[in-house]
Amino acid sequence: MLPAGRDSVETRSRYFGTPCAWRWVAAWGVLCIAWLVRFYGLADHPPGIWFDPAYNGLDALRLMQRGGHTLFFPTNGGRESLFIYLLIPSIWIFGATPFAMRLVTALMGVLHVALLFGFLYDLPSWLPKTTPLVQPMRRLRLWLAVNGSLALAVSYWHLTVSQRAQRPLMVPLLSVLVYWFFLKGWYTGRHRWFVLSGVTLGLGAYTYGAARLLPLILVLAILPELARAALPGRADDQMACSRTRYRSLGWLVLSALLVAFPMIWYFVTHPGQFSARASSVTIWHYVHEPLQIAVEILQNVSRVLGYFCCLGGTSVSSGLPDYPGITPLLAPFLAVGLLGVVWHCYDLFHRLVGLWWFIGLAPSILTIEAPHPLRMLVAITPTAIMIALAPMYLLGRLERLHPITKWLHWFPGFVALLALASLPVTWHAHFVKWAAAPNTRRANDIAALSIREAVLNHTAAGATVYLPMSRLKDAPLLYYLGGVYDREAMLQPPLAEGEIAVIAPDRAPTDTTWARIAGRRITILPPLSEVGLQRIRAALGGASARPLCTLDGDTAAWVTSLETDPGSFVLLPAQQMNVSFGPMRLTGITYPSTMDLSGAEQGLPVIGYWQADMPMRDEYEVLLHLVDDNRRAWGNGDARPTDWVYPTTFWRPGLDTVAAQHRVTLQAETLPPPGRYWLAIAVYDPATGRRLPLSGEGDDTSDTYLVGPLKMPMPAPDKALWQHALKPDVRFGDVAQLVGFVMDQWGRRSGEELRFTLIWQAINTPKLDYTIFVHLLDAQGTLVAGSDSQPVANTYPTSIWSPGEMITDVRSIRLADHTGHPLPTGDYHIAIGMYDLVTGKRLPVYQPDVKSGETDAWLLPRPIRVVP
């Protein structure tokens, strides 16, 4: 008997000489490579994080801090929720850091490689003998699994998306399971595999929009099989097999529908969200001519195909622009594999792989920014499969020509060697060139890391930090700080204790809204008054301000101390309100009553003060339009209150007062003319595409509330016009004086228009909108023609007149009676007055040169002559 130690050594030696042992050695070798290239520098290569992943992190923080259940996040283009929930454990353990989010997709990347290895290794064992090339696939199944998974593991395309911390990677991962289970169920006839395929297919509804392609691929792959089964003359056993498969497909469909039903129902009740993101990036969204669309699609085909040999992605987040997703060393094998699946498309497996690849590329071909690695990520798995199949196709072709030597059985290993040979180049491209590129580091906002550290250090020392909202709302910085500090909104914060610091991107900030960070809280404040802003600018412009540098030595921000707390200089609401829009309540508003054309480019500043009546699960937007009396819109200030910093899902009923600042943009080419305007306010749910119902004080419409009025002031009268005007100096009550009258022509033909201009000067601002009448009287004082309207063609009512303001009111009277017949020739007089349209009561008219006192109209001294 051999000693125990020697026996165990020989046992291990015999074990490692078996196929099972080599399978595990190969699998662990590939996984170690996949793990190494995905976890190297995961925290800081490059430092910081892209804004799209940061938005995912913010939504994860929202669920962690406010709770609730969400199927779909309609913001930022619309996102399915499964990936957001998967981020929560990692952020809970590692904090709100880039590593916490990258860890999730890195693990997904390794799992994807592992699943592909298992699928390709398992595949030949249940493929029927009639499948093309099944014999070489069975003999070389280990090489098949190694080549496919290794091509995926060292792929530059897969590496970039594995470290990008975004949800599209879940789709190719799940697609492996969907088609693995389906093919195994199809060829073995076992129902459970169809059910598992349906479950994983249903889970895809919660991942990424491209997952909607998976059932399409499956249907198109099965259709020829179903058509073949329906042909007459089939044997009884074949008919029985077909019936079994029909039932199994029913189980697949049923299980997929059951799992996906909540998401399906969401899109039924929110149809606008189903294709909002996809339709916004299609070619025909930007190009409308059919010929141009066709040209763009053809160009995208060449761009997408170039990504597999010689072209990179179009954005810095997709990697280097000159580095393809697949190493050029493997491109010939991809071409051979593609030809092979097309040649054998009569077989279900090969047809499925081909459709998987072609349809997976379609989202990038039909949209802008091609090649877009994320949109065509469905095609990454069949790409690796076709590379692995290429040696099988070549060996199968050679076997038909002449016997194959044993050395050719090692030919698939050449593919693995090429994949490994490409790894140093891929490593250098990703971890050295791309991670160190200035564009990459700027896109990942490394300045936010420096600001985060400065805020943490100051608050840890007991200081209060002021940060402009324009910088805080940048997704990466908000993600870093939102995971450390709780958020609140306050109308009048208490005075800060201890040191007060301000951190701003530049030394002369123009921001009016700031956040205060102290202890463990971020407090969102109302906009600061000019006094508070001046104190911040003076401190930042002083000698004590010091630069805060990034890891690259650039200036990330400026830091200085403040002597007084700017929080005591916040703007309180100028007008108290009590208007509810569903669960939100508008409690106050501040806006300029008179618009200034000189500042039109900067927009009209409006501050709305909001409270929550109940907890909200949706993130609402406030629609704010500048409209005239006819409800025509002249300006737009739509915005999410405080944007991402403190969305409505964070508002605490009875605790928070959120001051949301809007800038109503006025286009220079369509500036509103002088007149009266209103702010039309509504609350919009982007998930449903509907406005929230209105209740409270006043009901202008069922969903819109009007605030105002606002005035676009009238320019001063033209100097030339003023010089030629009569100066009657007639007073109409305590409202206005008629200080000028200009007649175009004192004599006009009968039936023509008599045009003249009234120049008013306001005495007070009346509460009523008075109507001005201009009547034409004949020699007997009888009214024969006239015109009644509010000033300036009903656009400049007296209720917006300001004391001392001069209003130019151009009017006309047609020299015809009420039947339209021209007036008889002769002299006529014009009588002018004001009255209340509701009561008909006229204002008294006072003429300084008339001793009889007040009248109710002023009679123009000079007559108007009507000639034939």
PyMOL commands that set and color helices and strands:
alter all, ss='L'
color gray80, all
select helices_A, chain A and resi 4-15+19-39+51-66+82-94+98-126+134-139+141-153+156-162+167-188+191-206+209-229+236-269+271-273+276-280+283-285+290-306+316-318+331-343+348-365+377-401+406-410+412-436+438-443+446-460+469-472+475-482+530-541+566-569+597-602+648-650+668-670+719-723+791-794+798-800
alter helices_A, ss='H'
color red, helices_A
select strands_A, chain A and resi 72-73+79-80+464-468+486-489+500-504+514-518+521-524+546-549+555-562+575-581+584-590+604-612+621-628+633-636+658-664+675-685+690-691+694-696+705-712+730-732+736-743+747-749+753-762+770-777+783-789+806-814+826-836+845-846+858-859+864-867
alter strands_A, ss='S'
color yellow, strands_A
deselect
rebuild
show_as cartoon
